[in-house]
Every structure is written in structure tokens, then in C-alpha cells.
């Protein structure tokens, strides 16, 4: 943390009085840094700071709260700190409205103008005109050589069936891209904002599916977000398969059961 604190002090031109490493940080180092002028900021190193800064700006431009980018370089991102405490139903409702607004910000195509990554795991994002092509080629078939052989065969079978299972031309909304509940910060009755984006344009259900991988928001979130499209429950395991595959590649065989279970639910 000493090197990170030194980098923050140099970037902002303000001395650092304290620095505390935060939990998480599987793919980057994250610290809460207190400056001598009394401000507290969040500093991250180890990722693509410029790309994350661009994504945070894109989210904030939709009216959805996100940390303010205070400074970024090639390997350092300095952000405003968002308040975080146990969230209430009212806070989740505010999050539902804000995320729905983010999803209404549409792109011209499906994808992003540059490829991204989760740590060493690439996330191809070259735009396509067809959503099923994007989900097959940029997600499910992004790196079949890194999957167990039998799993790869099942994923390939599912990818071939996507034209019958997913909408071809849903609205290409702005997605957070890694919307598990740990990236949704609440503070009591307020929604503080979204952190750690992996943005691209795609079917809004991708974010909603990710939000239910490790839990489920309360009814107030869903009520505020608005009605879901018919067939959502059938599509959800197909969309949850992507983060499961990423976790399998990042963290190993402990996620094999999750992948196999989602393939079972998808009918392959």
C-alpha cells in the first residue's frame, strides 16, 4: 500500500496521511486513501485505468450514480469515495430506477469499441449487428480452448441454438457488465452508485441475470426497475453462464458445478 499511497500523493499533489487496503481486489489492488487535506479517495492499480474511467463516465452520463474520476493514468485510477452501509428497500428501489435509466442509453451496435478483460481473462467486445452473434462469439465461444473438453462441447451446442433462444435485436442498452450485488453500493435509503464496471452495449437482461447469480435483490428493486420481458427466466441461465465461465477460468474447478448446472438449466 505504501507504493500506491505514494502514487496518489504524486498524482494529486497532496500528501497522504493514511491508506487502508480494501477487501476484494482479486484483479487489482484497491485502497481507501486519506489525504492530509481531509479528503478520502479510492485508489486502484493493476487494471486498465483509462478504460474504467471511460466506463464510469458513460454510466454517470445516463444519470446513474457512479464514482467521480479524480485522476487516471495507465495503471492508476483515483475515484471519489461512495457512501456504503446496509441498504433498505428504499435504497434498492432507487437502484432499480437508476439501473433502468442506464439501460435506456442505447448504442448503435452490440459490444464496445475496445476489448476488455477480467484480469488475464480476455473479454472480446468487437461490435456486431446481431445480438445472438455477439453472445455466441464474444461470450460463450470467446476461448473454448480454455474450458474442459466436455464443457466446451456443451457450450458449443448451446451457442448453435442461440438464434432460437435469445432475441436477435433487443435494444442495445448500456450494460454495467459485471453487476453482481457487491458492485451496487447502497447507504440506508439511498443508492450510492455502481462501481467496477465492464461496460458494453447489449440486452439489459445480462445485467439483471448477473445481479441474481450470488443472491437476489428485494422485491422493491424489481418493482422500481419495471416489468421484465416474457421468457426472462428461460434466458437467465444463458446469461449467467458467461460470469460462471469467467469464474471457472479465473479461479478453477470450484466453479465447474455452477457451469454444469447452468448448462443443465439451459437444456444442453
Buried (B, 14 or more C-beta within 10 A) or exposed (E): BEEBBEBBBEBBEBEBEEBEEEEEEEBBBBBBBBBEEEEEBBBBBBBBBBBBBBBBEBBBEBEBBBBBBBBBBEBBBBBBBBEEEEBBBBBBBBBBBBBBBBBEBEBEBBBBEEBBBBEEBBBBBBBBEBBBBBBBBBBBBBBBEEBEEEBBEBBBEBBEBBBEBBBEEBBBBBBBBBBBBEBBBBBEEBBBBBBBBBBBBBBBBBBBBBBBBEEEBBEBBBBBBEEBEEEEEEBBBBBBBBBBBBBBBBEEEEBBEBBBBBBEBBEB
